[in-house]
Amino acid sequence: MNLEEIQDPQFLKTYETEQLNKLAAEIRSFLIEKLSVRGGHLGPNLGVVELTLAMHKVFDSPKDKFIWDVGHQAYVHKILTGRASQFDTLRQYKGLCGFPKRIESEHDVWETGHSSTSLSAAMGMAIARDLKKTDDKVLAVIGDGALTGGMALEALNHIGHEKKDLIVVLNDNEMSIAPNVGALHNVLGRMRTARKYNKAKDELESLIRKIPAFGGKLAATAERVKDSLKYLLVSGMFFEELGYTYLGPVDGHDVDDLIENLTYAKKTKGPVIIHVLTKKGKGYEPAESDKKDSWHGVGPYKIESGEQIKPQQVGPSYSGVVSKTLETLSHKDDRIAVITPAMTIGSKLTDYGKAFPDRLFDVGIAEQHATTMAAGLATQNMKPVLSIYSTFLQRGYDQVVHDVARQNLNVVFTIDRSGLVGADGETHQGVFDIAFLRHIPNMVLMMGKDENELQHMVYSALNYEDGPIAIRFPRGNGSGVPMDEEFENIPIGSWEVLKEGDDVAILTFGTTIPMALEAWEILAKSGVSARVINARFIKPLDSKMLKELYAENMPILTLEEAVLQGGFGSAVLEHAADHQANVIIDRMGIPDCFIEHGSVTKLLEEIGITTPDLVERVKALVKRKAEKGLLT
């Protein structure tokens, strides 16, 4: 069938097994073709084709609520709900979002991007349903990796306690963004090998019922025998102990098996877990045989060979520079230990793990635990490094405040994906970390102008002994600057002048340094003398240099690829106010809104952070200074 003609999933009600399998093949071909051009989350979506078809056949979306954890596996759901014709715009500026989006469709009832939120949201919807006395069903689809998140475990516990009618579809593919870790993952592994458990339990219950019970003693004994068999066949029946009806494991690529179990779950009272085994990348050999999970999220690729088309890169990746620096320093200091919340591959820590397998700790999707674990290490005179994405650090905020900064512990935060990241959109734009870290007492926050300065910052941070210190760096690759062979210690709170000038000062750091340098050249040609300052320490500020600017009556423009509210520019304004400086200050940065998906270049154009915008703002400052001089 023509997938682009699908308007809603109701047509699936009449489809038989053969038709569903044929449609599954067509959807896989469609995804493989479309994503080869633009990229996207290929592996997760190829793995849930049959599951999504079965869900839409058995249930009635949007009356019945489908909640996708993380949401990167919702492409098939988007196709079946009338959005196939928009797939050429997937993850592009003003195009189809790569995650569920409520404004896109009534079938998207919950927006995601981060993991482990689905069960809590589903519980809220189930409670609302019961209070409103409606009869809709609530289904949460969550991966085995996301169950390592503390929030998911909290929700599992509450749902089991309340005994709400709610279906949890556990999509078990043994992989999330990286191979899963932890004891719960091992429990699921044992469950995978116990397919005959439910049948054996049913047969035992039938046998027990046939035994004449007298005095209650035999019945109690029979219950213990039944429980013993349960633990014998399935070690640690975690979900049943929490109060769920457990169904599975179910073959996630057998539509009949899926439909049968979903139908049974639909009729079952109380919470149900359907344990579905799927193959990530199913139906596309390069993705299916991938052991490194490089097909989780991909850029363009050649369909026939599976060769991924990498954009031409000049310098090394920023995350690779951090990892390589940590590896070099770890050879000299056995107190260094690196912690990551399921981002070993994303943060380029694979080689570090091979070199120091006993000093790399992947704790799973557990940012809060990772942060406090780092604090615990620091109390024992170790040098813990928490390698984490900017938007994932948001989830460990209380631990940063309460466990790290309050105790003034020497934890190093290497904050990956700081700034705009592009196609993943609102949930992944790393633009809030300055605002939520800068105001915390004892915290030091810095960002290098290039990959060479970044390696020196890592070195400096590990030499710092006065409390927590954080290093921001962007997604992607550096500019290819020469890399110093010897590490240098950068004085805490020191800025550097990159270009001299007398008319105006541009204070910036990180990814916007090249923009400031380009603007400096344009301004120089028009007779404006700008001083470009690498304000590499966001906290503490270089108070000495700022006071010099105040003394020169130098207008200041701050530029940051982060939110303005509470950001670097706000810090400069606060400093000027505290020192009663009569100076003109303007700020450029992310406005008070969430930034959607699209290329970083397009997004910066939309919010007015470009070289021409910067030039105009500087000229306006110079004009204000001249007008102020005339008035006085």
N, C-alpha and C positions, 0 to 999 in steps of 0.2 A: 504494500500500500504506500501511498504518498504520505510520509510522516508530516510534511508541512501542511497537510489539509486537516490534521487532527485538531479539533476544537476543545474537546473534553474527553475524559476517560470512560464515559458511559458505554461506548461501543464494546468495551472489553467484556461486558456482562454476557454477551452472546458467543464469545470466542471459546472454542474447544482447545484441547491440548495442542494439537497439530498447528492450529492457527497462532497460538501464543508462542510456540517455539519458532515459527517462521518470523513472527513479528520481532522476537528477541534478536534473531540474526540480523534483521533489517536495521534495528536500532544500533546494534554493535557496529555494523558497517557505516552507518551514518555518523556515529561518534568518532570512529577512527578517521574517517575522511575529513570531517569538519575540524577536529582538533589538530590534524596534521598541518593546518594552515595557520591557526592562531595560537595553538597550545591550550592548556587547561588541565583539569584533574581527570586524566584518562583512566588510570588504573582503578581508582575507587568506583567509577561509574560503570566500567565494564563488568565489575564484580557484582553489581546489584540489579542487573537488567531483569532477570526472572523474578527476583524479590519484589521489585517495584511493580511489575506487571501483575503479580499475584495480589499485592496489596490493593491495587486499584480495581481489580476484578471482584475481590471479596467485600471491600468496603466502599463507602460512598463519599469521596472527597468532593467538595469541601465541608459537607455536613460532618463527616468523620474527620478528625484532625490528625494529619501526618506531621510529625515533628522530627526533623532530620538533625541529628547531632553533628556538629561542625558544619554540615551542609555541602561539603565538596562533592558528595555522592548524589546530589539531587538533579543532575542533568536529565536522567531518564524521566523523572517526575515532571520536569519542565517540558519535555517532549510530549508526554501524555496529557498535559494540561494546556496544550495549544501554543507552545512557544518554539516549536522546531524551526519555523520560518525566520526566527531572529538569531539563529545560532552563528551566522556569519559575523554577528556583532558581539559575540560572547567575550566578556571581560574587556571590551573596548570602550573608549570614551563615549558616554551616553548610550551604550549598548546594553545587552543582556548581562545581568549580574552573574558571577560565577557561584553565588550562594543563594539560598532562598531569600526572596525579597517581597515584602508584603504589598508594596505598591505595584509589583509586576502582575500579581495574580491572587485571586481569592483563595486559591489552593495553597498558597504559601502563608501559613498561619503563624510561623515563628522564624525570625531572622537569626542567623548564626554566622559563624566564622571561626570562633573559638570552640574548643571541645568541652564536653561534660555538662552542658546546660540543658539538654533535652529532657531529662527525667524531672528536674525541678519545674520546668515550664509545663510539662505534661501533667504533673500533679496539680499545678494551679488551674489548668484547663478542666481537669476532671472534677475538682472541687466546685468550680464555677458551673459546670454542667449539672452537678447534683443539687446545688443551691437553686438553680433555675428550673430543675425538674425536667430536663430534656433527655433524649435517649441517644445522643451521638456517642460514638466511640472515640477513644484517644489512643493513638499509637506513637510511641517514641522509638526511633531507629537509632541505635547507638553502637559504635564499634567496640571491639574488645579492648583496644588501646585507650579509648576514652573512659573506660571503667576504672582506670588507675587514678583518675581525677577525684580528689576528695569530695567535690561537690556532687558528683554522680553517686558516690557511696552514701553520702548524707541523704540524698533523695531516695535511693534504694531502701534505706532503713525506714524512712518516713512512710513511703508508699506501702511497704510491707506491714507496717504498724497500723495504718489507717484502713487497710483492706479495700481500697478504692478499686472500682472496675477500670483497669488500665492495662494496656498491652505494651510490653517492652520487647522489641525485636532486637535481639543481640546479634549484630552482624559480625561474625567471628571469621576474620580472614588472616589472623595471626600477625597482621601488620597494621600499623597506622601510618605515620610519616616515616617511621623507622621501625625495626623489629621491636616488638613489645617486651616489656620486662616486668618482673614482679611476681609475687606469690599468687595473686588472683589470676594472672595469665596462666600460671601452672595449673591452677584448679580447672580452668577451662580446657586445658590440654588433656587432663584426665577425663573430663566429661566427653571430649571428642571420641575417646576410645570406648565409651560405654553405651553404645547405641541400643543394646538389648536391655538396658536398665528398666525402662518403663514397662516393657512386656513382662519381665521377670517379676517386677513389683506387683503388677496386676494379677498375675497368676498366683502369687503368694497370698494376696488378699482374698482371692477366690477360695483358695484352699483353707485359709483360716476361718472363713465364714461357714464352711461345712463342718467344722469341729464343734460338737456340742459344748457350749460354755456354761460352767456352773460356778457360782460363788465369786465371779469376777476375776479369780486368780489366773485362770487359763487365758482369759482375754488380755490381761495385762502382760502375761508372758508372750502371747502372740504378738502384741505391739512391739515388744523389745526385739523379738526375732525379726519382725519386718524392718525395724530400724537398723538392726545389725546387718541385714542383707543390703539395705540401702548404702550403708557405709562401706560394705565389702565391695559392692559393684562400682560405686562412684565415691571415691574418697573426697570428703568435704563437700557435701551437697549444699553448697553455700546459699543458693537462692531459695530452696525449699525451707531451709531453716529461717530465712528472713520472712517467710509467709507467702511465697509465690507458688503458683502452679507452674512447674517446669516442663516444657515440651521440647524434645529434641534429644540429640542434635538432629537437625533437619538439613537435607541436601539443598543448599541455596540455589542450585541450578536445575532442580527438578520441579517444574511448575505444579505438577499434581501433588507432590509432597508438601509444597509450600501452601497451596490452596487448602488442602485438607487440614493442616495445622492452624492456619489463620482462621478458617471457618470454625474449628473447635474452640480456639481462643475467643472468638467473637461471642460464643454462647456461654463461656465460662464466667462465673461470678468471681469477683476479686481480682487481684493483680496476677498477670500471667507473664512468664518469660518464654519467648520462643527463641531457642538457641539455633541460629542459622549459620551453617558453614558455607562460606563463599570463597572463590578464588579471585584475588585481586588481578585485574588485567585479563580476565577470562575472555577468550575468543581472539586474542591478538598475541601471537607467539612471543614477540619481543618483550611485551609487558608481562605476559603470563610467566615467562621463565626468568624474569628479573629478580635477582637476589639482593640487589642493593637498593631496591625501591626507587630507582631513578625515574620510574614511570608514574609515580604518585601524582606529581604535577610537572608538566612538561611544556617546553616551547615547541615551535614547529619541528616536524620530523618527516622523513621520507617513509611513506607507507610500506613500500615493498621491502626495504632493508631494515627499517626501524632506526636508521641513523638519525640522531637528533641534530638539528641544524642550530649550531651555537652561533650567536652574534659575535662578531670580531671584538676581542677584548685586548686592550693595550697593557694594562697592569694586572697584578694579581688580585684576587678577590679580597675584600676587606676582612671577611671572616677567616679566610685562609691565612692572612697575615697575622691575625690575632692567634690563631691556633699554632702556627709555626713558631711565633715568638714564645708562646707558652711552652712549647716542646723544647726549644733551645734552653730556656731558663730552667726548666724542670730537671735537665741533666745536671745543673749546678746547684739546685736547691731541692732537697727531697721533702721539704715542707709544703710544696705547692701541690694542691689537689683541685681538680676541675669537676664541677657539677653541672649537669644540663638536664632540663625537663623534656626528654624525648626529642632532643634536637641534635643528636650526635652527627647525623649526616648534614642537616641544614646549616649547622655552625662549623662545618668542615673539621670536626674533631676526630674523624675516623683514624687518621694517622697518629694523632696524639694517643688515642686509645691503644693502638698497636704498640707504641713505644712505652707507654705507661699504663698497662691494663689494670693495675691496682690503684691508680690515681685518677681514673676517670669514672665518674658515677652518673649513669643515666638513671634517673629516679622515676621515669615515666612522666605522664602528664600530671605533674604534681608540683606546681610552682611554689605553693606555700611551704610545703615540706622542704623543697630544695633550698629555699631562702633560710629557713630556720636551721636546717642541717649545716649550711655554710657557717651560720653564726656559732653553732656548737663546735665546729672544727676550729673556728677562730679563737675560742676560749682556751684551746689547748696548744696555743702557739703555732698552729698550722697557718698556711697561706691559702685559704680557699678562694677559688675563682668561680663565680656563678655566671656561666655563659648562657644568655637568655635573650629572646627577642624583646623589643621594646613593648609591644602590646601584650606579651605574655607576662612581663614584669608587673603589669597592672594588677594581675591576679595575686601577687605576693605583696601587695602594698602594706597591709598591716604588719606583716613580718619584717619588712624593711624598717618600718618605724619602731615597732615594739621590741623586736628581737635583735636587730642589727644596730641601728643608729642609737637607740636609747642606751644600749650598753657600750656604745662607741667601739665596736669590734672591727678588726681589720679584715673586712670582706671586700674583695674586688668584684665589681659588677662589670662584665663586658656586654654592653647592650647593643645587640645586632638589630638590623632593620630600623635604625633610627631615621626619622624623616619619612617622606612619602615613598611608598613602595610600588604604587601603580595598580596593576590589574586585580589584585586581591581586594582592593577597595577599603571601605570604611573600617572594617574590623581589624585590618592589618596596618593601617597607616600609623607609623611610629612617631606621632606628633605631640604626645601628651607627657612624655617622660620628664622633660625639663620642668614642666609645671608641677608634676607631682613629686619630684625629687628635690627641687631647688630649695624649698622652704623647710626641709627636714634638718634639724640641728645635726652637726657633726659631718654632714655629707659633703663630699667633694665631687664635682661633676665637670667633665672635660670632653672635648671632641677635637680630633686632629684635622689639619687642613688637607692631608694626603696620607697615603699608605706608609710613607717613611716616618712621618711624625706619629702615626698610630702605633708603630712598633716601639717607639721611644716612650709613648704614654703607657703601654702595657708594662714596660720595664720600670717606669717611674711609679706606677701604681703598686707593683709588687715590692718596691722599696719603701713605700709609704707605711708608716707605723702609727699614725695618729687617728685612725678610725676608718669608716667605710669610704670607698672611693669608686666612682663609676666612670666608665669610658663609653661614650656613644660612638657608633660608626654606622654608615649607611649600608643598604643592600647593594650588591653589585661589585664591580671591579674598580680598582684605582686607576690613576691617569698614567701610570708607567714611569713615575719619577724614580731617580736612582735611589737605591736602598743602602743606607749606611751599614757597614759591616760591624761596627761597634755600637752598642746601645748607649744612649745618653740619658742622664737624669734631667727632667724638665722641672724647674722650680715651680712649686705649687702656687697657683694664682698669678702666674706671669703671662703677659701678652707680648706679642711682637709686632712691630711696624713692618709691613710688607712694601708699602709705597708711601713716600713722603708727600705731604700736601699741607696747605695753610688755610684753605677756605672752608673745608668741611671734613669731618671724620666719619668713615664708614666702619662700623664695628660688626664683624661677622665671624663665622667659624664653619668648619666642615664643608659640606657640599656647596655652600653659597660663596665660598672664597673665589672660585673661578669667575663667577658672575661679577663680584666686586672688582676683580682685576681687569676684567673686560670693560666694565663701566669706567674705571679709572682712565683707561686709554681714550675712550670716547670723550670723557669730560675734559681731559687735558687738551684735546684738539679744539674744544670750544672755549678754552680759556679758564676752565674751573680746575682748581688745584685741590684734589681730594687726598686725604690721608687714609690708606687702607690698613686696618689693624686686624690681625688674627687674634680674635678674642677667645682663644682656645680654652680658657677656664671660664665656665659659665658660673661656677661657684667654687672658690671665692673669686670675686671680680678683682681685676688689677686696679686697686684703689689709687695707687700712686699715679698710674697713667691717666686714669679718669680725672684726678685732681689737676693734672697738667693741662688736660683739655679744657677744664673749667677756667683755669687761669688764663688760657689763651682766648677765652670767649669763643670757642670752636663749636659750631653747630654739630650735632651728633645724629647720625642715622644708624639704627640697629637693624640688622637683617638676619632672619632665622627661618629655617624650614621646620617650624614648630609653631604651636599655638601661641598667639600673642598674650592671651590672658594668663598671667602668672609666669610668662616665659622670660627669656634673656632680656628683651627690651624692657619688660617690667622691672627687672632687677636693676637696670641702669637708671630708670626713672626713680626707683626707690633710693638709690645711692645719691642721685642728684638732690632729691628732697631732703635726705638726711644731712647732707652737707650744705644745704641752702644755696645751691648753685643756680645762678641766674643764667641758664643756658637753654638754647633751643634743642629739643630732642624729638625726633620722629622715629616711628617704628614700622618695619615691614615684616610680615609673617603670616601665619595661617589665621584666617578670620574665625569668628565664633560659630563654626558649623562643622559638621562631619563631611569629610572629603570622599567622594565616591570613587569608583574605579575608572581607570584610563591610564594612558601613558603618563609618566611623571612630567614630561614636557608639556602635554596638553593641560594637565591639572595646574601646573604653575602658571600657565598662560591665563587660565580661568580665574585664578585668585590674585592675579596681578603681581607675581613675583618673577619678573624677567629682567634682562639687562636694560631694555628701553624703559621699563617701569622704574627701575632703580635710578637711571640717569635723570628722569623727569623729577623724581622725588628729591634727588640731591640738588638739582637746579632750583627747585622750589624752596629748599632750605636756605640756599645761598641768597635767594631773593628776599626771604623773610629776615635774614641777618642784615641785609642792606637796608631794608625798610625800618627795621628796629634801630639801626644806627642813625638814620635820618630823624626818626622820632625823638631820639634822646639827644 
